[in-house]
Amino acid sequence: MKENTVILTSFNNEQLGKFLPEPFHSLPVYRTGTTDGLPLTSSHLSTFFQEFKHVILIGSIYSTDERNITTPNHQIEFMLLLLYNFANQNNSKLSYLNHHLEVIKVTIENEESLTKIVNDMSHLDCGNDRLIINNKSVTSTQKIHVHNQQTANTISETYFEWLPKFAKIVSLNKRKNFYILQLKRTTIPLLQLQQVQNKSSKPSISEYVIHGGFLNKKSVQVNYGRFWFLLSPDKKYVYTSIVHFQPSLPWVIYTLTQSPIHELVMKHFAKTLKKSHHMSKH
């Protein structure tokens, strides 16, 4: 194997040892996550794929050190699609190990090909024995059906414009590429986000850094929190994903309040996109 080839996996060392072919034993191993792993930020992903020109995925890929609070398959599809985008952007090869222990190149042309690869990768999974080192960090991913030929930026802009209309206790203060969500008639910021403006970004990707706010943990030393909007290759779906987010609320309160509220908001946003499509047809 070439020196610039690397393994990316969610398995721990014991699990990886069950599947790793002999020629791969000398390859470096990375895991997705913020604890000695690969954070899901554009800067980290770009650097990773610039350094390694062939990345081999082993098993389903998810963030190993945080809790997923939504449908697991949606998160895995989002992660694979995000990695695929950054691999192509940096002229790197992305492959995966199938259940025959063959290295297969990742090619995603539509939703069907994405689902097929996710299912093929899952045949190596070892159950639910996950590495969760920092259980106060969460990821939440939604998969929304879209109809119009929109960019990820257009959809994200639509979301931020729509949110205060739906959640009437919230107002949006926008300053250039900064978005401040705050309680209406107050100066209390709930969340502060900044859109990443990258000249090399594709129309299918929109990334926001979660900088702060009352709902964001203030003691975080390194800010990995992101809010992603990612279009599928056939532009039929958009994945919205909050990753590496550390809530300020106590965990039990967060899971009973902020987490289900976010999921409810995204469901209503999906209905709004569907409704706007039907209205544009008439």
N, C-alpha and C positions, 0 to 999 in steps of 0.2 A: 504493500500500500504506500501511497505517496506521503511525504511528510506533512503536507497541508490538508490531510484527511482527518476528520474528527468524528467521534460518536456523540450524538445528542439523545438523551434518554430521560425517562422519569423513573426508571428502576433504581433501586439501591444496588450496592455491589453484589450482594448475594443473589438477588434476582437476575442481574445482568449476567452473572456467571453461568446461569442455566442455558443461555441462548448464544453467548458470544462465540463465534467461530474462531478457530485457532489463529488465522491470519490477522484478526482484529485485536489480539491481546496487547499489542504494543501501542495501540492508538490512544490518544488522549480522550477522556470522557468528560462531557459537560452535561449539566442538568439545567432545566429552565426554572428560574426562581431568583430571589434576591439574596439568598443565603449561600454564598460560595457557588453561585450558578449564573445563568444568563438572564438578566432582567429583560422584560418585554418593553423596551424603549427603542425608538428609532436609532438613537446614537449607539446603543450597545449592540443592536442587531446588525447595523451597518458595519461596525468594527469587527464583529464576529465573522461575517461573511466575506469581509475583505481579507481577513487573516487565513481563513480556511476555505479552500476552493472546492472541497467535496465534504458535505455533511451527511452522515448516515443516521437516520432515525431508527431507534429500536423500541418497539412497543408504542402504545398510545402516548401522546405528548400532552402534558398538562403542567401547570406550575406546581412544583413539588413541595413548596413550603408554605402554602396558603390554602384556605378552605374555599372550595367552589360551592356557591349557594344556588346554582341554577342547573339546568339540564347538562349532564357531563358531556354528551355527544356534541352539543353546541360549542362548548369550550374547546374540545379537541379539534373540531372542524375549524374554528377560528384560529387556533394556534397553528395548525398545519398550513392554513391559507396565508397567515401572516409570515411564517417562515418562508413559504414558497415565493411570496412577493419580494422579500428582501434578498433571497438567493438570486432570483432573476435580475433584480436591480443591480446587484454587485457581480454579475456574471459568474456565479457559483453554481455548482451542481448539488441538488438535493435528492437524496435517495432514501429508501427505507428497506428494512429487512422483513421479508414476508415469512409465512409459516413454514416454507420450505428452506428457510435460512438463505434465500437468494437476495442479492442486492438489486432492487428495482428502482429505476429513475422515477421521481415524482413528476407527473405531468397532469395539471389540473386545467381542463378546458371548460367544464360545466359542473353543475351540482352533482350529476350522476358519477362523474369521475372522482370528485372529492369524497363522496360517500363510500365509493368502492375502496379507495385507498384507506380511509379511516377504518372500515370493517376489516380489511386485510391486515392492517397493523395491529388491530385489537386481538387477533388470534394468539399473539405472544403474551398477552396480559396475564398478570399473576394475582388476580383478585383485587381486593381493596386495601392491600397492605402498602399504604402510601407513606412517604416521608413528609410529615407535617411538623416542621420545626417551629415556625412562627404562626400559631393558629389565630393570631389577632389580625392577620392580613388576609384579605378576601379578594376573590375574583367573581364577577357576575357577568354572564354573557347571554345575550338574546339574539335570536335569529328572526329577522323581519322580512316578510315578502314585499318586494317593491315591484312596481309595474313600469314606471317611466324611466327613460334612459338618463338617470341623474348621476352626478358624481358624488363621492363620499362627502365632499365639502358642502355641496348643496343640501344633502340630507341632514348633515350636522347643523347647518345654519337654520334649516327648517325646524329642527328639534329645539334649538335655543329660543327661537321666536315663538314657538308653540307653547313651551313649558309654562311661562307666566299666565297664559290664557287658560290653561288647564288647571294648574295649581295656583289659585287666585291669591293665596297668602304669600306668594313668592314674586319678586320683581327681578328683572335682569338689568344690570348695569354693564354696558359693553364699552370698552375703551380699546380701540384698535383690535389687537388679537387677544385681549384679555376679556374674560367673561366672569362677572361677579354675580352670583345668585344670592339674594338676601331677602330677609323677611320684609314684606311690604310695610312702608311707613316707618322703617327703622334703618339704621346703618349697620345692622348686624349681618356680616357675610356668612352665609351657610357653607358655600363652597366657592373657591376661586380657581379658575382654570385659565390656562394660556394655550392657544393653538400653536402647534409647532409649525413654523413656516420654513419648509425645506424645498429648495429648488428642484431637487431630484425626486421629490415625492410624486407618486402616480395619482391620477384622478380617482383611483379606487380606494385610496387610503386617506384618512383624516385623523390626526392625533392631537390630543389635548393633555397637557400636564396638569395634574391636580396639585395646586400650590398650597392651598390652605383653606381657612374657613372654620366655622364652629364645629362642623361635622367631621373635619379632618384632624387626625391626631397631630398635636403641635410638637411633640417631642421627637418626631422622626428626623434623624440626622441626615439621611440621604433620601431625596425625594424621587421614588420610583413610580408613584401612583400615576396611572394613565387612564384616559377615557378614549377608546378607539371606535372609529366607524370604518368598517371594511366591507367593500362590495365583493360579491362572488364574481368569478370570471364572466359568467353569462349575464351579470347585472340583474338577476332575478331576486337576489337576497342581499340584505345588508346585515352584517354582524355588528352589534354594539356591545362593547366589552369594557368593563371597569376592571383593571388589573392592579395588583400590588397596593390596593387601597387599605389604609389603616384607619378605621373609624375611631373617633374620640369617645363615642358612647360605650359604656360597658357592654361586653359581648352579648349577654342575655338580652339587654334592652335593644341593642342593635338588631339582633335576629328577629325580635318581635315588632320592631317599628320601622327603622330606616330601610332594612333589607326588603321586606315585603312591599313597602311603599314604592321603592324604586322599581320593583318588578311590575307593580300595578301601573305605574306611570308609563313604562315602556310598552306594556300591552295596549294602553290607550293611544300611545303614539303610533303603534302599528295600525290600529283601527283608523286613525286620522289619515295616515298615508293611503290606506285602502280607499277611504271615502273620497279623498281629493282626486284619486285616479278615476273613480266612477263619475265624479262631477266634471272632470276635464273631457270625458268622452261624450258628454251631452251639450 
